[in-house]
Amino acid sequence: MMALFERHAIAVAVASMMLAAPAQSEEKIRLRVMGMPLATGHIQKSKEQPFFESLAQKTGLPFDVDYKPLDSSGIKEFEQLRVMRSGLFDIVALRLAQVSRDEPTILGLDLVGLNSDYETARKVVDAYKDTVDERLQKQFNTKLLGVWPFGPQIIFCKAPVKSLADLKGLKVRILDGVMAKFMERIGATPVTLAFSEVSQGLSLGTIDCAVTGPSSANSAGWPESVTHAYPLGLQVAVQGYGVNLNTWKKMSPEQRSGLEKAITEHIDGIWAYSKELWDDAMRCNAGQEPCTTGRKYSLKTSDVQPQDRELLKEAVREISFPSWKESCDKVVAGCSDVWRQKVGPLISMK
């Protein structure tokens, strides 16, 4: 009788453990995610936020995501890497140009004149992102999950601009320190402003021109203050996703693999969507059809001058790379040598 009771008790205990196991495996993993600013438009609204808010469903993993856009977090763009190191957020959509003052290797992904189109930009990113990842892990306790572009960054002005020569004497909002050097070389005055402050700066005359992608400009209402667009792509404005290493290490191998796979698919989708948005926004800003993703305006757009394309190619060798080399080598021994080895062959630069 006692043996029968013991067998029954063991069976009940085993059944209880089996029932409890799934519940334990389904313990929620809370992820605090800082996204792109709301002001950047369609990629944030149509791709990024829906992706993170449905991450659990997409991966089948117990992620519990608390998503906040950068401009509702109370944190400045340039503070993001410091925030990542502190662990205040688990995943951050990194504004790479803006945080490059804390980690100069980042600029090697998108020097002025380096990425003239999407195809070139993808090759450069794939060749160099592991180098950036290594630095972010070492210096900021952050793993770089991937990189994507807003697309070619062009010039919007309140005055007629038919070539780069027309920027001489004008105040131009730039994206990073290397672009500032380029603007100084052509006679413009570079100005640093957060994206959210550009519309007011254009309206008040604090700046005469500003650089961004056509979709972001449309979403932020820049064409209400500017009259001309010069579609020479200076950079592609790379962005990235980073995860805090403490958060990463707490995940199981299955969870890490699932998150990486989902992020990679998400980023591949953004590369394609970015090109669609760029083309459509150029039409919208000029008041042309089809215009499906933005408001119609009536910006005047000039053809890019051949000499400006050549000037931009020369800028990599004569302005962008030398300027960046100096700053990066000071912080990271051999930084520029690694870049020459990985990226140089892609642009015939030894």
N, C-alpha and C positions, 0 to 999 in steps of 0.2 A: 504493500500500500504506500509506504514511504517512498520507494523507488519510483512508483508511478507519479506521485506528487512532485518529486524532484524533476522527473523528465518533463512534466507539464510546466513547471516553473521555468526550466531552462528554455523550453520552446517559446514561452511567453516573452522571456527576456530577449531572445534572439529576434523575434518578430518586432519587438519594440525598437531594437537597435536598427533593424532594417528600415523601419518606418522613419526613424529619426535621421538616418543618413542623408536622404535627399534634402530634408529641410536644412541640414547643416551645410550641404554643398551649395544650396541656393542663398546663402547669406549674402546680403547686398553689398556691393562695392560702390561706395559713394564717390563720385567724381565731381569735383568743383571745376567747372570749365569756364575760362574767360575767352570769349569769341572776338571776332572782328568788330570794329565800331559799327553801330547802326548806320551811321552816315555814309559808309562805303557802299551800301546799296544791295544789288541783286544777289551777289555771291553769298553775302552774309544772310540775307533774308530767305533766299530760295534754295540754297544748298547747305550752308553751314549749320544754321540753327535747326532745321528739320533733321539733319543727319545726327547731331548730338542728342537731340531730344528723343530720337527713336533708336538710339544705339543698342539698348537692351534687346529690342525686337529684331534689329538687323543681325546681331551677333548670336542671339540665343543665350547670352551670358547675363549674369545678374548685376548689370551696371545701373546705378541710380544716379542720373546726371542732373546737376544743378547748373544750368547754363546762364551766363550773364555776358552781354556784349561789353566790350572794353569801356565804351562811353557811359555805361550805367554802373560801372564798378568803383568809380572814384579813384582809379589808378591812371597815371599818365603813361603814354605810349613808351617812353624811354625807360620806364621803371620795370618793364615786364620781366627781364631776366633776373633782376633782384627779387622780384616777387616769386618767381619760379624757385630760386634757391632757398627762399624762406619757407616754401611749402604752403603758402597761403592758398594757392590754386594747384590743382593736380595736372590739368592740361590747359595750355595757353595757345591761342592763335597768335603767333609772334609777328609783330610788325618789324620785319628784319632790318630794314634800313634805319628805323628809329632806334633800335636797340644796339646797333652796330658800334655806337660810342663805347659800349661796355665790352664788346667783343669784335675787334676789327676783322677777323677772318671772314665774318659774315659777308662783308662787302665784296669779297672775291667771287660770290655767286652772281653779281649783277653790276659790274663796273659800268660807268657811263660809256656807251658805245660798244659794249661787249655783246649784248643780246639784241640783235637787230630784228629778230622775228621769233615766233614761237618755237620753230624747229631748232634753231640755234640755242635758244634758252633752255630747252629740255636737255640737250646734250651737255651743256655747261653744268646745269644743276645735277644731273646724274653723275658727272665726273667729279664734282667737288663737294657734294653734300656730306659725304662721310668724313671729310676733313673738318667741316663745321661741327658735325655731330660729336666728334672726338673732343673738340675744344669745349663745347657746351656741357658735355658730361663732366669733364675735368674741372671747369671753372664755375659752373652754375648748377651742378647736380641735376642736369636736364638732358634727357634723350630726345634728339630730333627725330620725329616720326615721319617727316616728309616736307616737301617744299612745292609751292605752286605760285603762279603769277596772276596779277590783275591784268596784265597785258601791256603792250607798248605804251609808255608814258609820253604824252605829247604836250605841246605848249598852248595854253589858252591866254589870250591877252585882251586888254581893253583898247588897244591901239592896233592898227593894221600891221601884220607881220607876214612878210612874204619870203623872208630868209632869216637865218640866224643873225645876220648883220643888223637887222631891225631891232634886236634886243639891246643894242648898245645904249647905256644910260638908263635902262628900265630896271625896276625892282622886281625880281622874280623869286617866287616861293619855290624852294628846291626840296629834294627828298633826303639828301645826305651830304656829308662833307666833301666827297669826291665830286659830286655834281656842282657843289659850290665853287670848286676850283675851275671846273669847266666854264661856268658862267662868268667868272672873273676873267678868264682868258679871252672870251668874246666881247668883253666890255660891259656885261650886265652886273647888277648888284644882287648877290644871292641873299635871300631872307628865309629864315627858319620859322615856320608856323605849323602848329598841329592842324591836321586835316579839318577838324571841326571849326577852326578859326579862319579858314581861307575865304569863305563866302563873305564874311564881314570885312575882312581885309581888302578884298577886291571892291566891295561896295563903298568903303570909306576912303579908298585910295592909298591905304597903307602899302599895298603892293599893286603893281601894274599887270603882272602876269603870274601864272602858276602852272606847275607841272603835275599832271595826273593822267589817268586813263579816261577815255571818253564816257564810259558808263558811270564811273564814279563822279565825274564832273556833272553829268546829267542828273544823277540821283541827288546830288548836293545843291543843284540849282545854280551852278556857276554861270551857265549861259544867260542868266538874268542880269549878270554884271559885266560879262565880257562880250566881245563882238567878233573876235577872230580866233581861229584854231590853226596851228601849224603842225601837221601830222608826222613830224619826224620823231620816231621812237627813240628816246634817249636811253631808256632802261625798260625792263618789264615789271618792275616793282614786285619782287619775290616776297612771299609770305611763308610762314612755316607753322607746323604744329609741334609743340614740345610737351613732354610728360615728365613730371618730377620723378627722379630716380627712386626715391623712397617709395612712392606710390607704385612705380613699375615693379620693384623688387617684391612687393607684397602680393602681387598677382601670381597665380599659378601659371605654368607654361602654357596651358590651354587658353587662359584668359589673355596672356600677352600676345599669343599667336592670333587669337580672334580679333583683338583690338588693332594690331598691326595690319591684318588683312583688310579690315573694314576701313581704316584710315587710308590705306593705299588705294582702294577702290574709290573712295571719296575724292582723293586728290586727283586721280586720273580723270574723274568726271569733271572736276573743276577746270583742268587744263582745256578740255574740249568746250565746256560752257563759256569759259573766259573768251575764247576766240569768237564764238557766236555773239556774245554780248558786245565785244569790241566793234565788230562789223555793224551790228544793228545800231549801237549808240552813235557811231559816226553818221549814219543816215539820219537818226533822230535829231542830233544836234544841228544838222544842216537843213532840217525840214523836209527830208526826202522820205520816200516810201521804198520798201516796207519798213515801218517803225513799230515794233511790237513790245519793246521792253522799257521804253522811256517816254518822256514828253518831247514834243516837237518844238524846236527853236529855229532860229534863222542865222546861225553862225556862218561867217564866211570862211571857207577853207581854201588855202593856197596849195598848189602842188609843191612838193619838196624839191628844192634845188639840188642838182647833181653835186655841186661843190660842197653843199652841206652834208651830203651822205659821205663824201670823202673826208670831210673835216671830222665827222663822227668816228670814222674808222681810225683816223690818225690819233684821235683823242685817247684811245685805249693805250697806245704806245707812248704818247708824248705827255699825257695829262693824267688819265685815270690810273694806269698801272704804276707809274713812278710815284704819284701822290700816295696811293694806297700802300705800295711797297714800303715806303718810309715809315708810315704809321704802324703797319702790321709787323714788320721785322723788329721794331722796337719792343713789341709786346711778346711776339712769338718768334723765337729763333728759327730761321729757315722758312718762314711763312711764304715769302714770295717764290722761293725755289720749288716748294711743293706745288704752288699754283702753276708755275711755268711747266712743271712736269705733267700735271693732270689736265689743265685747261689750255695751255699754250698751243698744243698741236691742233686743237679744234679750230683755232683762228690763224693758223700758220705763224705763230709767234713763238720763237725759241728762247 
